[in-house]
Amino acid sequence: MKLGIPVYDGVNLLDVAGPLEMFTWVNPPDPANPLESMLLSEKGNPVTSINNARFHVHGSFDDAPSLDVIWVPGGDPEALSRIMSDPQSPYLNYLKQIARDATWVCSVCEGAMLLAQAGLLDGHRATTHWAFVKCLQTFPEIDVDTSNPRFLVSGNRLTGGGISSGLDESLKLISLLYDESTAEQVQRTTQYMPDPPVDAKLPGVAPPCQMTLP
């Protein structure tokens, strides 16, 4: 089973590294059906995250195989705006192409904006980072959940909330691809039992959209 994470300059590092770590520790019930995860960039070049961490990828959009799962990360709003405003965007074209045959189409954080611009959330219920809910609501074909869930399943679409939500969402995806016991095994291996020392609350109402939209 092949899972691809298409990355770009300005991507949120945790949107990529957190889920990738979870996917790496999958021990499938059937050893003949492993989960192969890969990072992909447009030309196979390294990319620089929003916090200036530069990392290599496994391949390019052109040489990547067909995918069973596509996982779209969020990132710097300026980077998202550049991608979304380009009518010939290689990134959006790749999403449209690869999603045709994918079993699951997923996003975390503002990655939902990229799926939305590609038309891949039309007719679905979706979520995103709490600060970008109003931005996602500018797409009338999408039923945006304003309750800020950690993740949301709609048909074969799986969308996640802000940044750290990708950890919970990746465990949900693992349970959907395999079963709950496999997801629990990954949770134990990574010792993901969150118990933060603070208890902040999200705003009751999403702020106005601050992104420059096409």
SULSULLIN-V571673 format. One record per helix or strand of 3 or more residues. SS is the DSSP state (h for helix, s for strand). FROM is the first residue (numbers start at 0). TO is the last residue. If there is no record, write none. Layout:
SS;FROM;TO, SS;FROM;TO
This chain:
s;1;5, h;12;23, s;35;40, s;68;71, h;76;84, h;89;98, s;103;106, h;110;116, h;129;135, s;150;153, s;156;159, h;164;176, h;179;189
